[in-house]
Amino acid sequence: MLDIPLLLRVHVDAVIAAQNDMRIDMGVCDAIEQREAAGKPAAMSAPHLPKVAGIDPTVPAPAHTATPHPGIPTAHPAPGALIQDRLAGWVSDLTTLHELTERLARTSTLDDALHELLRAGAALVGAPRGMAFLEPADGLGPTVTVGLGLAHADLGTLETVPRSATSYGRLLDGLPGGPLPERPARDGPLPEPPAPAPVAVPDLLGDEHLDPRHREVAARLGFAASYAVPLVTESAGRLGAAVWLYDEPAEPPERRRHLVGLYGQYASEHLARLLELERGRANVATITEELLPTRLPRVPGVRLAARHHAGPRGGGHWYDALPLPEGALGLAVGSVTGSGPSALAAMGRLRASLRAYAVMEGEDPVAVLSDLELLLRLTEPARSATALFAYAEPAQRKVVLAGAGHAPPLITGERRAEYVETSLSAPLGMLACWEAPSVDLVVEPGETLLLYTDGLLRRIGGPVDRAFARLHAAAASVPRADRADPGAVADHVLRAVLPGGLPAPAPHGAVPSGAVPSGGDEDEDVVLLAARFD
């Protein structure tokens, strides 16, 4: 009987020691190892019952329901329960981060990524509204601002607050979250500002140190607290900032701050990758536009309009229109194999060569394409290209054209919508000597001649014959009110065959480069040149 209190005292000491160990911030494996190590001495130090016949000392004593003796300490929770609770919390946090980062990784544009960042951050910090700003520190852009739960007018109202008075504005400008460092009494440089860190303002309306305009806007829009985090990477530097707004005075607890910090680091890296891709696409699009005509010529008797969209990889599709002697007009479309900078360079050389040949012998389209094929075969034997060149005389409404592996043009007007019958020919650079007959046609007054590249057919998607049929149906369904404007004709055709339509045309008539939603290959360029004859 005297051994029972001693046995209980020893086990209670072991439990208390294990609990003290759990109060220390340690990993799960370290806690388990210490628990196992601490269990052995406790078991060894416990007294053992003597070996008596008929008594098994390993059988535990029966549980008692009576009230314990006042001298015996009350049993504490088992140390394993505390470890399990902490481990379950860590697993839950990791699962949440995994799900949120997977959703973010599926975004492919900066705008989508910023919206997903706001939604995920709002769930982590428990705020219903927020804003995300993309302003790279290198100044090369692009600059993007998106909101969550805020209307466009609300974003405009927030812009009236002095930038330096807001937490996110200080993060965007690279300033520390606290007050600005004061200049020393003697002349000297300001101390180096600390690295950007999250900024919490738990009570906007009650903070007398805030700018009065900031408090006024907060009261008008109905938010009372904010939490801002920087978007920074080691390689790209400062990219922007995100801020979430609370309806009541509040701030996220330490655990949620840690989670949103980890998520913000991953989001910053993802945004940096998308930013690099976006800049690369923008550079390719700029080069593509510079290699194409900056404006379309004005020739009596014909009106022109062009629509061009470069794919994300920068294909070598092009168009051209140049005035020729005696009031004639040269129209051309084509494409080169490959994509990227090399294809763009080849496209530029091919277009410049065709212009030279068109000036010298434009009235004979077959001769123009023959010279172009010879040049391509001698200078770039590993590359092939398709091209179509038309020599038009607007005064007589006569057109002579020849194609090299190119899709036939389409004529649309009040009375007809049909493809021009052209002979089957090989692309340039495919045969030792290219040759194909030309085609003569007469365009009726008010009819429009549509020249396009095969990229448009691929963007439409499906079998080739079905793509041709859809393009023909789109040209035949042009409203009567739009037939007098070649730009309206081109826009109607593209809206009919490409779901989602097109952005507004540029001032000179060419559509800015960008992705065109479709059911086909979105990497392909889209080129459509429309010539309406009076």
Wavefront OBJ file of the C-alpha trace (Angstrom):
o trace
v 0.000 0.000 0.000
v 2.888 2.371 0.666
v 4.221 1.881 -2.866
v 1.048 3.129 -4.603
v 1.454 6.874 -3.828
v 5.116 6.677 -4.833
v 4.211 5.056 -8.130
v 1.628 7.773 -8.893
v 4.055 10.539 -7.929
v 6.671 9.270 -10.350
v 4.250 9.106 -13.270
v 2.877 12.586 -12.577
v 6.394 13.989 -12.611
v 6.963 12.379 -15.998
v 3.741 13.897 -17.341
v 4.634 17.376 -16.074
v 8.099 17.100 -17.583
v 6.624 16.091 -20.933
v 4.213 19.022 -20.836
v 7.061 21.428 -20.117
v 8.886 20.022 -23.095
v 5.829 20.636 -25.291
v 5.760 24.307 -24.312
v 9.038 24.744 -26.089
v 8.776 25.583 -29.821
v 10.157 22.376 -31.325
v 9.475 20.161 -34.271
v 7.204 17.156 -34.119
v 10.045 14.674 -34.490
v 12.076 16.368 -31.687
v 9.124 16.288 -29.320
v 8.451 12.631 -30.001
v 12.119 11.716 -29.520
v 12.322 13.564 -26.207
v 9.089 11.955 -25.080
v 10.413 8.491 -25.846
v 13.724 9.232 -24.164
v 11.997 10.608 -21.075
v 9.731 7.588 -20.807
v 12.527 5.104 -20.219
v 14.002 6.560 -16.989
v 10.513 7.034 -15.546
v 9.736 3.384 -16.126
v 13.091 2.267 -14.750
v 12.780 4.378 -11.614
v 9.296 3.073 -10.762
v 9.276 0.453 -7.990
v 8.346 -3.101 -8.960
v 6.051 -5.408 -7.041
v 7.775 -8.413 -5.590
v 7.305 -11.714 -7.351
v 4.722 -13.528 -5.304
v 3.160 -16.792 -6.268
v -0.175 -16.256 -7.996
v 0.443 -12.520 -8.607
v 1.504 -11.142 -12.039
v 3.301 -7.810 -11.456
v 2.771 -6.753 -15.115
v -1.038 -6.642 -14.803
v -2.146 -2.991 -14.226
v -4.089 -2.126 -11.123
v -7.866 -1.901 -11.609
v -9.352 1.533 -12.217
v -11.031 3.137 -9.209
v -14.128 5.298 -9.419
v -13.785 6.672 -5.947
v -12.565 10.209 -5.353
v -8.742 10.283 -5.273
v -7.007 10.917 -1.974
v -6.383 14.631 -1.341
v -2.678 14.013 -1.165
v -2.524 12.503 -4.627
v -2.113 15.080 -7.488
v -4.783 15.280 -10.178
v -3.805 13.553 -13.445
v -2.894 15.920 -16.336
v -3.688 15.309 -20.036
v -1.397 12.896 -21.771
v 1.526 14.575 -23.594
v 0.622 12.736 -26.803
v -2.660 14.666 -27.071
v -0.811 17.987 -27.185
v 1.505 16.703 -29.904
v -1.421 15.395 -31.897
v -3.244 18.739 -31.656
v -0.221 20.663 -32.860
v 0.499 18.154 -35.606
v -3.130 18.287 -36.772
v -2.908 22.083 -36.971
v 0.256 21.912 -39.054
v -1.255 19.364 -41.401
v -4.356 21.509 -41.821
v -2.252 24.566 -42.641
v -0.128 22.678 -45.162
v -3.230 21.264 -46.827
v -4.734 24.732 -47.122
v -1.552 26.187 -48.611
v -1.282 23.281 -51.038
v -4.820 23.804 -52.323
v -4.409 27.575 -52.664
v -1.050 27.388 -54.423
v -2.398 24.771 -56.834
v -5.221 27.105 -57.793
v -2.769 29.941 -58.254
v -0.458 27.800 -60.389
v -3.311 27.180 -62.834
v -3.538 30.887 -63.689
v -1.753 31.894 -66.900
v -2.188 35.677 -66.998
v -1.204 38.448 -64.617
v -4.779 39.628 -64.195
v -6.050 36.143 -63.293
v -3.153 35.583 -60.900
v -3.789 38.865 -59.070
v -7.494 38.083 -58.676
v -6.681 34.605 -57.345
v -4.139 36.134 -54.956
v -6.816 38.440 -53.543
v -9.368 35.656 -53.122
v -6.927 33.334 -51.388
v -5.519 36.073 -49.151
v -9.010 37.166 -48.131
v -9.749 33.624 -46.995
v -6.492 33.422 -45.044
v -6.693 36.748 -43.205
v -10.495 36.800 -42.881
v -11.161 40.048 -44.764
v -13.954 40.450 -47.350
v -12.331 43.067 -49.601
v -8.912 43.889 -50.964
v -6.711 45.325 -53.682
v -3.620 44.060 -55.499
v -1.105 46.296 -57.223
v 1.485 45.212 -59.773
v 4.155 47.905 -60.116
v 7.589 46.394 -60.836
v 10.405 48.361 -59.258
v 12.414 48.371 -62.506
v 9.804 50.639 -64.099
v 9.406 48.463 -67.195
v 5.758 47.653 -66.464
v 3.138 46.590 -66.924
v 1.207 48.361 -64.161
v -1.982 46.599 -63.071
v -4.474 47.301 -60.266
v -7.302 44.894 -59.446
v -9.875 44.893 -56.654
v -11.892 42.348 -54.705
v -15.324 43.460 -53.542
v -14.599 47.012 -54.708
v -16.271 48.735 -57.634
v -14.352 50.755 -60.170
v -15.561 53.947 -58.510
v -14.281 52.688 -55.132
v -10.813 52.170 -56.592
v -10.930 55.699 -57.945
v -11.894 57.030 -54.543
v -8.984 55.223 -52.906
v -6.622 56.814 -55.412
v -7.497 60.232 -53.941
v -5.718 59.270 -50.716
v -2.080 60.410 -50.676
v 0.002 57.418 -51.663
v 2.503 57.856 -48.847
v -0.339 57.827 -46.282
v -1.449 54.284 -47.140
v 0.213 51.094 -46.022
v 0.230 49.597 -49.521
v 1.553 52.871 -50.983
v 4.538 52.762 -48.670
v 5.203 49.177 -49.668
v 5.006 50.061 -53.369
v 7.427 52.948 -52.883
v 9.859 50.782 -50.956
v 9.338 52.596 -47.661
v 9.244 50.853 -44.270
v 5.926 50.173 -42.646
v 6.577 52.467 -39.679
v 7.176 56.235 -39.554
v 9.786 57.739 -41.841
v 13.261 57.909 -40.273
v 14.144 61.404 -39.168
v 17.235 63.112 -40.579
v 20.057 63.382 -38.060
v 20.973 66.781 -36.657
v 24.186 66.912 -38.687
v 24.302 66.428 -42.413
v 24.492 62.849 -43.543
v 22.617 60.174 -45.451
v 19.388 58.760 -44.125
v 19.677 55.353 -42.506
v 19.034 52.405 -44.790
v 15.306 51.564 -44.693
v 14.487 48.082 -43.493
v 13.211 45.393 -45.833
v 9.497 45.664 -46.658
v 7.357 43.791 -44.172
v 3.595 43.314 -43.766
v 1.806 46.365 -42.407
v -1.247 45.988 -40.151
v -3.501 48.933 -39.300
v -6.030 47.426 -36.862
v -8.113 50.599 -36.375
v -8.112 53.074 -39.246
v -10.828 55.291 -37.852
v -9.337 55.490 -34.384
v -5.703 56.034 -35.383
v -5.038 59.758 -34.984
v -1.671 59.500 -36.714
v -3.218 58.581 -40.058
v -3.873 61.107 -42.792
v -7.353 62.662 -42.362
v -8.160 61.958 -45.996
v -7.382 58.288 -45.416
v -9.811 58.112 -42.490
v -12.460 59.988 -44.490
v -12.238 57.579 -47.435
v -12.253 54.574 -45.089
v -15.432 55.814 -43.413
v -17.077 56.482 -46.781
v -16.262 53.045 -48.191
v -17.023 51.239 -44.936
v -13.748 49.610 -43.948
v -12.105 50.025 -40.553
v -8.824 48.080 -40.707
v -6.292 46.886 -43.272
v -3.493 44.378 -43.639
v -0.944 44.840 -46.437
v 1.816 42.483 -47.599
v 4.610 43.170 -50.119
v 5.107 41.112 -53.273
v 8.863 40.689 -53.484
v 11.301 38.149 -54.921
v 15.056 37.942 -54.645
v 15.586 37.843 -58.410
v 12.976 40.339 -59.647
v 12.897 42.628 -56.611
v 9.732 44.452 -55.621
v 6.765 43.566 -57.841
v 3.865 45.174 -55.995
v 1.688 44.843 -52.929
v -1.619 43.427 -51.773
v -3.910 44.818 -49.095
v -7.052 43.392 -47.503
v -9.722 45.538 -45.852
v -11.797 44.660 -42.766
v -15.299 45.948 -42.111
v -14.560 46.202 -38.376
v -11.386 46.981 -36.404
v -9.348 43.784 -36.534
v -6.035 42.258 -37.514
v -5.063 38.688 -38.400
v -3.564 36.542 -35.637
v 0.011 35.388 -35.792
v -0.847 32.019 -37.284
v -2.784 33.546 -40.177
v -0.044 36.111 -40.746
v 2.421 33.292 -41.126
v 0.178 31.498 -43.615
v -0.475 34.552 -45.774
v 3.243 35.321 -45.673
v 4.114 31.892 -47.056
v 1.394 32.185 -49.664
v 2.599 35.671 -50.620
v 6.117 34.360 -51.228
v 4.838 31.702 -53.609
v 2.499 34.193 -55.300
v 5.372 36.618 -55.810
v 7.460 33.963 -57.551
v 4.504 32.996 -59.741
v 3.845 36.631 -60.642
v 7.510 37.113 -61.506
v 7.349 34.221 -63.977
v 4.144 35.521 -65.553
v 5.631 39.006 -65.740
v 8.648 37.705 -67.624
v 6.405 35.850 -70.069
v 4.169 38.884 -70.531
v 7.129 41.109 -71.284
v 8.501 38.592 -73.762
v 5.165 38.408 -75.560
v 4.870 42.178 -75.608
v 8.347 42.502 -77.122
v 7.534 39.944 -79.803
v 4.245 41.687 -80.567
v 6.012 45.048 -80.832
v 8.604 43.666 -83.222
v 5.866 42.021 -85.279
v 3.909 45.250 -85.583
v 7.026 47.173 -86.533
v 7.768 44.706 -89.332
v 4.257 45.166 -90.768
v 2.886 48.272 -92.498
v 2.393 51.167 -90.118
v -0.434 52.443 -92.306
v -2.334 51.334 -95.377
v -2.024 53.320 -98.630
v -4.839 55.358 -100.112
v -5.466 54.492 -103.735
v -8.449 55.881 -105.687
v -11.139 53.302 -106.369
v -10.358 50.973 -103.454
v -10.503 51.096 -99.656
v -8.390 48.875 -97.436
v -8.538 47.477 -93.898
v -6.285 44.972 -92.152
v -6.670 42.897 -89.029
v -3.657 41.175 -87.495
v -3.196 39.289 -84.226
v 0.146 37.775 -83.327
v 0.165 34.503 -81.417
v 1.945 34.273 -78.066
v 5.003 32.686 -79.687
v 5.213 35.229 -82.494
v 4.486 33.512 -85.773
v 5.751 34.751 -89.133
v 2.402 35.705 -90.719
v 2.308 39.004 -92.576
v 0.379 41.199 -94.975
v 1.273 44.112 -97.240
v -0.336 46.706 -99.474
v 1.720 49.062 -101.616
v 0.869 51.544 -104.347
v 2.384 50.749 -107.761
v 2.894 52.864 -110.901
v -0.078 53.933 -113.038
v -2.549 53.818 -110.136
v -2.137 50.089 -109.530
v -2.107 48.403 -106.144
v -0.192 45.390 -104.863
v -1.782 43.183 -102.186
v 0.075 40.364 -100.471
v -0.313 37.956 -97.557
v 1.953 35.119 -96.494
v 3.596 33.149 -93.731
v 6.917 31.474 -93.008
v 7.501 28.244 -91.122
v 8.491 28.355 -87.488
v 7.828 30.833 -84.714
v 9.689 33.195 -82.474
v 12.376 35.769 -83.298
v 13.911 33.752 -86.152
v 10.553 33.441 -87.912
v 9.915 37.164 -87.438
v 13.279 38.017 -88.954
v 12.627 35.727 -91.941
v 9.184 37.270 -92.370
v 10.676 40.769 -92.443
v 13.234 39.805 -95.081
v 10.610 38.054 -97.199
v 8.194 40.976 -97.080
v 10.912 43.501 -97.972
v 12.036 41.351 -100.923
v 8.496 40.973 -102.215
v 8.015 44.738 -102.174
v 11.118 45.178 -104.294
v 10.027 42.540 -106.809
v 6.497 43.996 -106.907
v 7.809 47.437 -107.850
v 9.900 45.986 -110.676
v 7.459 43.431 -112.141
v 4.244 43.668 -110.144
v 1.985 43.263 -113.164
v 3.144 39.647 -113.374
v 2.413 38.003 -109.995
v 3.918 34.683 -111.134
v 7.262 36.370 -111.842
v 7.159 38.084 -108.440
v 6.640 34.793 -106.594
v 9.241 33.007 -108.759
v 11.886 35.559 -107.820
v 10.850 35.335 -104.189
v 11.122 31.545 -104.252
v 14.605 31.688 -105.777
v 15.754 34.139 -103.094
v 14.311 31.996 -100.306
v 15.919 28.831 -101.674
v 19.359 30.472 -101.940
v 19.398 32.398 -98.672
v 17.331 30.158 -96.374
v 17.276 26.627 -97.794
v 15.923 25.115 -94.574
v 12.812 27.305 -94.497
v 9.620 27.286 -96.533
v 6.878 29.863 -96.902
v 3.459 30.446 -98.388
v 2.521 33.631 -100.199
v -0.221 35.173 -102.305
v 0.326 38.282 -104.408
v -2.384 40.197 -106.269
v -1.905 42.996 -108.799
v -5.037 45.159 -108.782
v -6.132 47.947 -111.123
v -8.878 49.705 -109.170
v -9.984 51.889 -112.077
v -10.915 48.805 -114.131
v -11.651 46.659 -111.058
v -9.341 43.986 -112.460
v -7.180 41.717 -110.319
v -4.437 39.294 -111.356
v -3.184 37.022 -108.592
v -0.978 34.003 -108.001
v -0.520 31.871 -104.914
v 2.195 29.569 -103.623
v 0.660 26.989 -101.289
v -1.731 29.615 -99.983
v -5.456 29.524 -99.203
v -7.673 31.021 -101.952
v -9.071 34.536 -101.440
v -12.754 35.151 -100.851
v -15.032 37.634 -102.650
v -18.135 38.885 -100.876
v -20.774 41.357 -101.994
v -24.475 41.922 -102.516
v -24.893 39.115 -105.054
v -22.209 36.590 -104.249
v -19.836 35.197 -101.649
v -17.415 32.738 -103.224
v -13.813 31.597 -103.215
v -11.553 32.506 -106.096
v -10.674 29.437 -108.158
v -6.886 29.142 -107.932
v -4.726 26.269 -109.093
v -3.054 23.957 -106.603
v 0.554 25.009 -106.003
v 3.420 24.137 -103.675
v 4.767 26.498 -100.987
v 7.922 28.452 -101.700
v 11.115 26.526 -101.014
v 9.554 23.087 -101.412
v 10.450 22.403 -105.064
v 13.604 22.924 -107.110
v 11.714 25.284 -109.415
v 8.381 26.781 -108.411
v 5.797 27.723 -111.019
v 2.017 28.150 -111.044
v -0.441 29.907 -113.364
v -2.023 33.217 -112.448
v -5.748 33.903 -112.162
v -7.627 36.888 -113.652
v -10.834 38.135 -112.108
v -13.138 41.133 -112.285
v -14.558 42.549 -109.080
v -18.009 44.106 -109.176
v -18.636 47.546 -107.656
v -19.209 47.284 -103.922
v -17.561 43.867 -103.577
v -14.791 43.148 -101.089
v -11.781 40.888 -101.691
v -10.622 39.082 -98.517
v -7.042 37.813 -98.296
v -6.060 35.767 -95.213
v -3.429 33.328 -93.983
v -3.899 29.720 -92.946
v -3.544 30.796 -89.318
v -7.140 32.023 -89.436
v -8.317 28.566 -90.520
v -6.368 26.929 -87.695
v -7.818 29.355 -85.168
v -11.310 28.422 -86.355
v -10.478 24.792 -85.594
v -11.952 21.526 -86.821
v -11.448 19.931 -90.237
v -10.184 22.211 -93.002
v -13.311 21.868 -95.141
v -15.474 22.828 -92.176
v -13.248 25.855 -91.447
v -13.630 26.962 -95.085
v -17.392 26.519 -94.823
v -17.599 28.614 -91.642
v -15.492 31.353 -93.196
v -17.705 31.374 -96.305
v -20.876 31.540 -94.199
v -19.454 34.441 -92.184
v -18.634 36.397 -95.353
v -22.096 35.733 -96.809
v -23.828 36.977 -93.640
v -22.290 40.461 -93.560
v -25.124 42.947 -92.901
v -26.007 45.314 -95.721
v -25.127 48.336 -93.576
v -21.557 47.047 -93.057
v -20.716 46.153 -96.663
v -19.576 49.667 -97.536
v -16.816 49.594 -94.903
v -14.010 47.037 -95.365
v -13.116 47.301 -91.688
v -16.677 46.446 -90.669
v -16.665 43.504 -93.087
v -13.428 42.173 -91.590
v -14.694 42.613 -88.034
v -17.956 40.830 -88.782
v -16.161 37.871 -90.350
v -13.761 37.528 -87.432
v -16.523 37.834 -84.838
v -18.494 35.143 -86.630
v -15.686 32.587 -86.852
v -13.720 33.376 -83.671
v -15.730 33.244 -80.411
v -15.166 36.274 -78.231
v -14.627 38.721 -81.089
v -11.720 41.113 -81.391
v -10.523 44.249 -79.600
v -11.058 47.644 -81.149
v -8.816 48.333 -84.153
v -5.797 50.575 -83.914
v -5.968 54.067 -85.442
v -4.187 53.052 -88.633
v -6.534 50.132 -89.198
v -4.479 47.225 -87.878
v -5.650 45.398 -84.794
v -3.126 45.355 -81.924
v -1.481 42.041 -81.275
v -3.027 39.778 -78.682
v -4.666 36.453 -78.074
v -7.892 35.709 -79.923
v -10.208 33.241 -78.177
v -11.179 30.402 -80.464
v -11.832 26.730 -80.613
v -8.616 26.014 -82.515
v -4.902 26.603 -82.122
v -4.462 29.836 -80.179
v -0.726 29.956 -80.947
v -1.400 30.803 -84.591
v -1.352 34.317 -86.023
v -4.468 35.797 -87.572
v -4.142 37.932 -90.722
v -7.086 39.307 -92.701
v -6.686 41.942 -95.431
v -9.885 43.402 -96.911
v -10.011 45.473 -100.135
v -13.379 46.984 -101.119
v -13.680 48.186 -104.706
v -15.911 51.173 -105.473
l 1 2 3 4 5 6 7 8 9 10 11 12 13 14 15 16 17 18 19 20 21 22 23 24 25 26 27 28 29 30 31 32 33 34 35 36 37 38 39 40 41 42 43 44 45 46 47 48 49 50 51 52 53 54 55 56 57 58 59 60 61 62 63 64 65 66 67 68 69 70 71 72 73 74 75 76 77 78 79 80 81 82 83 84 85 86 87 88 89 90 91 92 93 94 95 96 97 98 99 100 101 102 103 104 105 106 107 108 109 110 111 112 113 114 115 116 117 118 119 120 121 122 123 124 125 126 127 128 129 130 131 132 133 134 135 136 137 138 139 140 141 142 143 144 145 146 147 148 149 150 151 152 153 154 155 156 157 158 159 160 161 162 163 164 165 166 167 168 169 170 171 172 173 174 175 176 177 178 179 180 181 182 183 184 185 186 187 188 189 190 191 192 193 194 195 196 197 198 199 200 201 202 203 204 205 206 207 208 209 210 211 212 213 214 215 216 217 218 219 220 221 222 223 224 225 226 227 228 229 230 231 232 233 234 235 236 237 238 239 240 241 242 243 244 245 246 247 248 249 250 251 252 253 254 255 256 257 258 259 260 261 262 263 264 265 266 267 268 269 270 271 272 273 274 275 276 277 278 279 280 281 282 283 284 285 286 287 288 289 290 291 292 293 294 295 296 297 298 299 300 301 302 303 304 305 306 307 308 309 310 311 312 313 314 315 316 317 318 319 320 321 322 323 324 325 326 327 328 329 330 331 332 333 334 335 336 337 338 339 340 341 342 343 344 345 346 347 348 349 350 351 352 353 354 355 356 357 358 359 360 361 362 363 364 365 366 367 368 369 370 371 372 373 374 375 376 377 378 379 380 381 382 383 384 385 386 387 388 389 390 391 392 393 394 395 396 397 398 399 400 401 402 403 404 405 406 407 408 409 410 411 412 413 414 415 416 417 418 419 420 421 422 423 424 425 426 427 428 429 430 431 432 433 434 435 436 437 438 439 440 441 442 443 444 445 446 447 448 449 450 451 452 453 454 455 456 457 458 459 460 461 462 463 464 465 466 467 468 469 470 471 472 473 474 475 476 477 478 479 480 481 482 483 484 485 486 487 488 489 490 491 492 493 494 495 496 497 498 499 500 501 502 503 504 505 506 507 508 509 510 511 512 513 514 515 516 517 518 519 520 521 522 523 524 525 526 527 528 529 530 531 532 533 534
